Amino acid sequence: MAKKYSREELLAYLHAIRERGEMIVVAGAGSGLTGKAIEAGGADMLMVFNSGRYRMSGHGSLSGWLAFGNANEVAFDMGAHDVLPVVKDIPVICSCFGQDVTREIGTHLNRVMTENFSGINNFPTMGMVDGQFREQLELTNLGFQKEVDMVRIAREKDIFTIVYVFNEKESKAMAEAGADCIISHVGLTVGGMIGTTKSLTIEESAQLTGRIMEAGKAVRDDIIWLAHGGPLATPKDFAAFRTYLPEIDGFVGASSMERIPTEEAIVKTVREFKTLS
């Protein structure tokens, strides 16, 4: 059974990693097996997203934004029944959909924290949506502000929050709401069988993340900064990213941590069996 961390314990744990000069590594798990492997690999924190269920069923991560199932129920069920029972010491974060009109979000946060989750994340996030649809979401009270409000409620309840942002405005808003850890989301992850084929360059991703960090740091100086997605699909990619932005505190991977490695390992193993005479 997973160990549950208080917000203060988790912050002390993450700051200690940073003070030792180590990168903070956070990984998404779409199954109990990948959760066990992620912990065995030494990740510092584990996150459960509703997209993980679809991703590990062979579908693109954008499935998590579509109406195949209630995002809050999928993430909570997968975390409570598949991941939490099989990991041990790694802190586990449950993603929560702040725009869910079928429940009062504060009550849902209370429910999440009755399990051995150690915090929450804003996913699916409207930060991924742009154009006319995003404008209408904002105008009808279904936009990114709902996620900011959820984080503010979580902070009032002393729940650890690790959040996605996509630009400087969102970074400032989440810093003001009290987010403990802010992730610069630079787009869907490239690579593998179902990853996107279009993204920013690594240099552009670092430049965007730098601007996001500057906006948040203008509000508070105690935020932990991570990066995720886009061209950052491998350790080599993130190493290159760090040459442009060495002050980043760590990395968050989902497709890069479980989907792509799973695809590659299975293909390699099956091919090796087929070569046997």
Stockholm file with secondary structure:
# STOCKHOLM 1.0

chainA/1-277         MAKKYSREELLAYLHAIRERGEMIVVAGAGSGLTGKAIEAGGADMLMVFNSGRYRMSGHGSLSGWLAFGNANEVAFDMGAHDVLPVVKDIPVICSCFGQDVTREIGTHLNRVMTENFSGINNFPTMGMVDGQFREQLELTNLGFQKEVDMVRIAREKDIFTIVYVFNEKESKAMAEAGADCIISHVGLTVGGMIGTTKSLTIEESAQLTGRIMEAGKAVRDDIIWLAHGGPLATPKDFAAFRTYLPEIDGFVGASSMERIPTEEAIVKTVREFKTLS
#=GR chainA/1-277 SS CCCCCCHHHHHHHHHHHHHTTCCEEEEECSSHHHHHHHHHTTCSEEEECHHHHHHTTTCCGGGGGSTTSCHHHHHHHHIIIIITTTCCSSCEEEEECTTCTTSCHHHHHHHHHHTTCCEEEECSCGGGCCHHHHHHHHHTTCSTHHHHHHHHHHHHTTCCBEEEECSHHHHHHHHHHTCSEEEEECSSCBCTTTSBSCCCCHHHHHHHHHHHHHHHHTTCSCCEEEEESTTCCSHHHHHHHHHHCTTCCEEEESIIIIIHHHHHHHHHHHHHHHTCC
#=GC SS_cons         CCCCCCHHHHHHHHHHHHHTTCCEEEEECSSHHHHHHHHHTTCSEEEECHHHHHHTTTCCGGGGGSTTSCHHHHHHHHIIIIITTTCCSSCEEEEECTTCTTSCHHHHHHHHHHTTCCEEEECSCGGGCCHHHHHHHHHTTCSTHHHHHHHHHHHHTTCCBEEEECSHHHHHHHHHHTCSEEEEECSSCBCTTTSBSCCCCHHHHHHHHHHHHHHHHTTCSCCEEEEESTTCCSHHHHHHHHHHCTTCCEEEESIIIIIHHHHHHHHHHHHHHHTCC
//
